Each structure stands twice: as C-alpha cells, then as structure tokens.
Amino acid sequence: MEFQDFTNAASEVIEGPERAESAVKAVLGIVASHIDEDHARDFVSALPEPLTLERLRSHQQQVQPLGYHECLGLIGQQFNLGRDAARRLVMTVLHCAKEALGEDRLRQDLSDLGRDWDDIVAEA
C-alpha cells in the first residue's frame, strides 16, 4: 500500500489533499506515540514513506493507554471535525493500516493502547 492510498482514502472524509495528508500523519502519529518502542517500530515498518517512526512520533511520545474516544477527541479538535467525521477519519486510516499490516499484526502492535482498540481494529 502506498502513501497515496492512505491520503486518497482520507480525502473521502476530509477536504483537501494537504489536510488529508496531515490527517493521515496525525492519526498514525497519535497511535505511534502511545505505544511502546518495539510495537511502534513494528507498526511503522509496514507503512509507506514518509510514514517513519521519527516523523510520526516526533516529540509526542507518551507511552500510556489511549482510549479510542480520546483519540477521536484529539483528531476532532485538531481538524475541527465533529465526532462522526473524526470517527470516519480514524476508521479510514486504521483500515488502510490494517491492509498494510494485516489484522493480527495491527491488533498486536496496538495492544498497548487499551482493550477498546481490539474491537476498533476488527471493525476497521
């Protein structure tokens, strides 16, 4: 899967190619910043350039559980989206990540985030 596939999918939820690109990086960055180093490295290893660990995590690393609804709130706030639009965006990006990594691997890599993410990965 190419980076353009991620941004094309996000463009169905959020307007503008630059916003879609930023949204993909934001969703994946939030996820990568809240999982441990080993899981984060595995997670991004299957993602296309420019989705590297260094770019996604930058200064955000906070290895602690992150609830799915907290993630939605962060994305909604960052992109001025309502709850439904934020949910569609996060699910769209996670679906692309699931296509790139496979469900089992994605589920394992996101295991640090909390139990509610298992159902989200299955639905994505």
MODELLER restraints for C-alpha pairs under 7 A, 6 or more apart:
rsr = mdl.restraints
at = mdl.atoms
rsr.add(forms.Gaussian(group=physical.xy_distance, feature=features.Distance(at['CA:1:A'], at['CA:48:A']), mean=6.89, stdev=0.5))
rsr.add(forms.Gaussian(group=physical.xy_distance, feature=features.Distance(at['CA:1:A'], at['CA:100:A']), mean=5.85, stdev=0.5))
rsr.add(forms.Gaussian(group=physical.xy_distance, feature=features.Distance(at['CA:2:A'], at['CA:48:A']), mean=5.56, stdev=0.5))
rsr.add(forms.Gaussian(group=physical.xy_distance, feature=features.Distance(at['CA:3:A'], at['CA:48:A']), mean=5.47, stdev=0.5))
rsr.add(forms.Gaussian(group=physical.xy_distance, feature=features.Distance(at['CA:3:A'], at['CA:49:A']), mean=6.58, stdev=0.5))
rsr.add(forms.Gaussian(group=physical.xy_distance, feature=features.Distance(at['CA:6:A'], at['CA:24:A']), mean=6.79, stdev=0.5))
rsr.add(forms.Gaussian(group=physical.xy_distance, feature=features.Distance(at['CA:6:A'], at['CA:93:A']), mean=6.48, stdev=0.5))
rsr.add(forms.Gaussian(group=physical.xy_distance, feature=features.Distance(at['CA:6:A'], at['CA:96:A']), mean=6.03, stdev=0.5))
rsr.add(forms.Gaussian(group=physical.xy_distance, feature=features.Distance(at['CA:7:A'], at['CA:20:A']), mean=5.44, stdev=0.5))
rsr.add(forms.Gaussian(group=physical.xy_distance, feature=features.Distance(at['CA:7:A'], at['CA:21:A']), mean=5.35, stdev=0.5))
rsr.add(forms.Gaussian(group=physical.xy_distance, feature=features.Distance(at['CA:7:A'], at['CA:24:A']), mean=6.54, stdev=0.5))
rsr.add(forms.Gaussian(group=physical.xy_distance, feature=features.Distance(at['CA:9:A'], at['CA:92:A']), mean=6.52, stdev=0.5))
rsr.add(forms.Gaussian(group=physical.xy_distance, feature=features.Distance(at['CA:10:A'], at['CA:20:A']), mean=5.32, stdev=0.5))
rsr.add(forms.Gaussian(group=physical.xy_distance, feature=features.Distance(at['CA:10:A'], at['CA:24:A']), mean=6.86, stdev=0.5))
rsr.add(forms.Gaussian(group=physical.xy_distance, feature=features.Distance(at['CA:10:A'], at['CA:89:A']), mean=6.21, stdev=0.5))
rsr.add(forms.Gaussian(group=physical.xy_distance, feature=features.Distance(at['CA:10:A'], at['CA:92:A']), mean=6.38, stdev=0.5))
rsr.add(forms.Gaussian(group=physical.xy_distance, feature=features.Distance(at['CA:10:A'], at['CA:93:A']), mean=6.64, stdev=0.5))
rsr.add(forms.Gaussian(group=physical.xy_distance, feature=features.Distance(at['CA:11:A'], at['CA:17:A']), mean=6.50, stdev=0.5))
rsr.add(forms.Gaussian(group=physical.xy_distance, feature=features.Distance(at['CA:11:A'], at['CA:20:A']), mean=5.30, stdev=0.5))
rsr.add(forms.Gaussian(group=physical.xy_distance, feature=features.Distance(at['CA:13:A'], at['CA:85:A']), mean=6.81, stdev=0.5))
rsr.add(forms.Gaussian(group=physical.xy_distance, feature=features.Distance(at['CA:13:A'], at['CA:88:A']), mean=6.74, stdev=0.5))
rsr.add(forms.Gaussian(group=physical.xy_distance, feature=features.Distance(at['CA:13:A'], at['CA:89:A']), mean=5.87, stdev=0.5))
rsr.add(forms.Gaussian(group=physical.xy_distance, feature=features.Distance(at['CA:14:A'], at['CA:20:A']), mean=5.92, stdev=0.5))
rsr.add(forms.Gaussian(group=physical.xy_distance, feature=features.Distance(at['CA:24:A'], at['CA:93:A']), mean=6.25, stdev=0.5))
rsr.add(forms.Gaussian(group=physical.xy_distance, feature=features.Distance(at['CA:25:A'], at['CA:56:A']), mean=6.36, stdev=0.5))
rsr.add(forms.Gaussian(group=physical.xy_distance, feature=features.Distance(at['CA:27:A'], at['CA:75:A']), mean=6.98, stdev=0.5))
rsr.add(forms.Gaussian(group=physical.xy_distance, feature=features.Distance(at['CA:27:A'], at['CA:90:A']), mean=6.35, stdev=0.5))
rsr.add(forms.Gaussian(group=physical.xy_distance, feature=features.Distance(at['CA:28:A'], at['CA:56:A']), mean=6.67, stdev=0.5))
rsr.add(forms.Gaussian(group=physical.xy_distance, feature=features.Distance(at['CA:29:A'], at['CA:56:A']), mean=4.19, stdev=0.5))
rsr.add(forms.Gaussian(group=physical.xy_distance, feature=features.Distance(at['CA:29:A'], at['CA:57:A']), mean=5.44, stdev=0.5))
rsr.add(forms.Gaussian(group=physical.xy_distance, feature=features.Distance(at['CA:32:A'], at['CA:40:A']), mean=5.33, stdev=0.5))
rsr.add(forms.Gaussian(group=physical.xy_distance, feature=features.Distance(at['CA:32:A'], at['CA:56:A']), mean=6.68, stdev=0.5))
rsr.add(forms.Gaussian(group=physical.xy_distance, feature=features.Distance(at['CA:32:A'], at['CA:57:A']), mean=6.12, stdev=0.5))
rsr.add(forms.Gaussian(group=physical.xy_distance, feature=features.Distance(at['CA:33:A'], at['CA:57:A']), mean=5.13, stdev=0.5))
rsr.add(forms.Gaussian(group=physical.xy_distance, feature=features.Distance(at['CA:33:A'], at['CA:60:A']), mean=5.68, stdev=0.5))
rsr.add(forms.Gaussian(group=physical.xy_distance, feature=features.Distance(at['CA:33:A'], at['CA:61:A']), mean=4.28, stdev=0.5))
rsr.add(forms.Gaussian(group=physical.xy_distance, feature=features.Distance(at['CA:33:A'], at['CA:62:A']), mean=5.61, stdev=0.5))
rsr.add(forms.Gaussian(group=physical.xy_distance, feature=features.Distance(at['CA:33:A'], at['CA:63:A']), mean=6.54, stdev=0.5))
rsr.add(forms.Gaussian(group=physical.xy_distance, feature=features.Distance(at['CA:34:A'], at['CA:61:A']), mean=6.31, stdev=0.5))
rsr.add(forms.Gaussian(group=physical.xy_distance, feature=features.Distance(at['CA:34:A'], at['CA:62:A']), mean=5.09, stdev=0.5))
rsr.add(forms.Gaussian(group=physical.xy_distance, feature=features.Distance(at['CA:34:A'], at['CA:63:A']), mean=4.38, stdev=0.5))
rsr.add(forms.Gaussian(group=physical.xy_distance, feature=features.Distance(at['CA:34:A'], at['CA:64:A']), mean=5.58, stdev=0.5))
rsr.add(forms.Gaussian(group=physical.xy_distance, feature=features.Distance(at['CA:34:A'], at['CA:65:A']), mean=6.54, stdev=0.5))
rsr.add(forms.Gaussian(group=physical.xy_distance, feature=features.Distance(at['CA:34:A'], at['CA:66:A']), mean=6.55, stdev=0.5))
rsr.add(forms.Gaussian(group=physical.xy_distance, feature=features.Distance(at['CA:34:A'], at['CA:113:A']), mean=6.58, stdev=0.5))
rsr.add(forms.Gaussian(group=physical.xy_distance, feature=features.Distance(at['CA:35:A'], at['CA:63:A']), mean=5.19, stdev=0.5))
rsr.add(forms.Gaussian(group=physical.xy_distance, feature=features.Distance(at['CA:35:A'], at['CA:64:A']), mean=6.94, stdev=0.5))
rsr.add(forms.Gaussian(group=physical.xy_distance, feature=features.Distance(at['CA:35:A'], at['CA:110:A']), mean=6.70, stdev=0.5))
rsr.add(forms.Gaussian(group=physical.xy_distance, feature=features.Distance(at['CA:35:A'], at['CA:112:A']), mean=5.32, stdev=0.5))
rsr.add(forms.Gaussian(group=physical.xy_distance, feature=features.Distance(at['CA:35:A'], at['CA:113:A']), mean=6.37, stdev=0.5))
rsr.add(forms.Gaussian(group=physical.xy_distance, feature=features.Distance(at['CA:36:A'], at['CA:63:A']), mean=5.76, stdev=0.5))
rsr.add(forms.Gaussian(group=physical.xy_distance, feature=features.Distance(at['CA:39:A'], at['CA:109:A']), mean=4.74, stdev=0.5))
rsr.add(forms.Gaussian(group=physical.xy_distance, feature=features.Distance(at['CA:40:A'], at['CA:109:A']), mean=6.88, stdev=0.5))
rsr.add(forms.Gaussian(group=physical.xy_distance, feature=features.Distance(at['CA:41:A'], at['CA:53:A']), mean=6.55, stdev=0.5))
rsr.add(forms.Gaussian(group=physical.xy_distance, feature=features.Distance(at['CA:43:A'], at['CA:106:A']), mean=6.96, stdev=0.5))
rsr.add(forms.Gaussian(group=physical.xy_distance, feature=features.Distance(at['CA:43:A'], at['CA:109:A']), mean=5.93, stdev=0.5))
rsr.add(forms.Gaussian(group=physical.xy_distance, feature=features.Distance(at['CA:44:A'], at['CA:51:A']), mean=6.74, stdev=0.5))
rsr.add(forms.Gaussian(group=physical.xy_distance, feature=features.Distance(at['CA:44:A'], at['CA:52:A']), mean=6.05, stdev=0.5))
rsr.add(forms.Gaussian(group=physical.xy_distance, feature=features.Distance(at['CA:44:A'], at['CA:53:A']), mean=6.02, stdev=0.5))
rsr.add(forms.Gaussian(group=physical.xy_distance, feature=features.Distance(at['CA:46:A'], at['CA:100:A']), mean=6.14, stdev=0.5))
rsr.add(forms.Gaussian(group=physical.xy_distance, feature=features.Distance(at['CA:46:A'], at['CA:101:A']), mean=5.89, stdev=0.5))
rsr.add(forms.Gaussian(group=physical.xy_distance, feature=features.Distance(at['CA:47:A'], at['CA:100:A']), mean=6.49, stdev=0.5))
rsr.add(forms.Gaussian(group=physical.xy_distance, feature=features.Distance(at['CA:65:A'], at['CA:112:A']), mean=6.07, stdev=0.5))
rsr.add(forms.Gaussian(group=physical.xy_distance, feature=features.Distance(at['CA:65:A'], at['CA:113:A']), mean=4.32, stdev=0.5))
rsr.add(forms.Gaussian(group=physical.xy_distance, feature=features.Distance(at['CA:65:A'], at['CA:114:A']), mean=5.50, stdev=0.5))
rsr.add(forms.Gaussian(group=physical.xy_distance, feature=features.Distance(at['CA:66:A'], at['CA:113:A']), mean=5.00, stdev=0.5))
rsr.add(forms.Gaussian(group=physical.xy_distance, feature=features.Distance(at['CA:66:A'], at['CA:114:A']), mean=6.55, stdev=0.5))
rsr.add(forms.Gaussian(group=physical.xy_distance, feature=features.Distance(at['CA:67:A'], at['CA:113:A']), mean=6.62, stdev=0.5))
rsr.add(forms.Gaussian(group=physical.xy_distance, feature=features.Distance(at['CA:67:A'], at['CA:114:A']), mean=6.37, stdev=0.5))
rsr.add(forms.Gaussian(group=physical.xy_distance, feature=features.Distance(at['CA:67:A'], at['CA:116:A']), mean=6.88, stdev=0.5))
rsr.add(forms.Gaussian(group=physical.xy_distance, feature=features.Distance(at['CA:68:A'], at['CA:116:A']), mean=6.62, stdev=0.5))
rsr.add(forms.Gaussian(group=physical.xy_distance, feature=features.Distance(at['CA:68:A'], at['CA:117:A']), mean=6.38, stdev=0.5))
rsr.add(forms.Gaussian(group=physical.xy_distance, feature=features.Distance(at['CA:72:A'], at['CA:83:A']), mean=6.83, stdev=0.5))
rsr.add(forms.Gaussian(group=physical.xy_distance, feature=features.Distance(at['CA:72:A'], at['CA:86:A']), mean=5.61, stdev=0.5))
rsr.add(forms.Gaussian(group=physical.xy_distance, feature=features.Distance(at['CA:72:A'], at['CA:87:A']), mean=6.08, stdev=0.5))
rsr.add(forms.Gaussian(group=physical.xy_distance, feature=features.Distance(at['CA:75:A'], at['CA:86:A']), mean=6.08, stdev=0.5))
rsr.add(forms.Gaussian(group=physical.xy_distance, feature=features.Distance(at['CA:76:A'], at['CA:82:A']), mean=5.94, stdev=0.5))
rsr.add(forms.Gaussian(group=physical.xy_distance, feature=features.Distance(at['CA:76:A'], at['CA:83:A']), mean=6.44, stdev=0.5))
rsr.add(forms.Gaussian(group=physical.xy_distance, feature=features.Distance(at['CA:76:A'], at['CA:86:A']), mean=5.14, stdev=0.5))
rsr.add(forms.Gaussian(group=physical.xy_distance, feature=features.Distance(at['CA:91:A'], at['CA:124:A']), mean=5.34, stdev=0.5))
rsr.add(forms.Gaussian(group=physical.xy_distance, feature=features.Distance(at['CA:92:A'], at['CA:124:A']), mean=6.96, stdev=0.5))
rsr.add(forms.Gaussian(group=physical.xy_distance, feature=features.Distance(at['CA:94:A'], at['CA:124:A']), mean=5.92, stdev=0.5))
rsr.add(forms.Gaussian(group=physical.xy_distance, feature=features.Distance(at['CA:95:A'], at['CA:124:A']), mean=4.59, stdev=0.5))
rsr.add(forms.Gaussian(group=physical.xy_distance, feature=features.Distance(at['CA:98:A'], at['CA:106:A']), mean=6.08, stdev=0.5))
rsr.add(forms.Gaussian(group=physical.xy_distance, feature=features.Distance(at['CA:103:A'], at['CA:121:A']), mean=6.94, stdev=0.5))
rsr.add(forms.Gaussian(group=physical.xy_distance, feature=features.Distance(at['CA:107:A'], at['CA:118:A']), mean=6.20, stdev=0.5))
rsr.add(forms.Gaussian(group=physical.xy_distance, feature=features.Distance(at['CA:107:A'], at['CA:121:A']), mean=6.36, stdev=0.5))
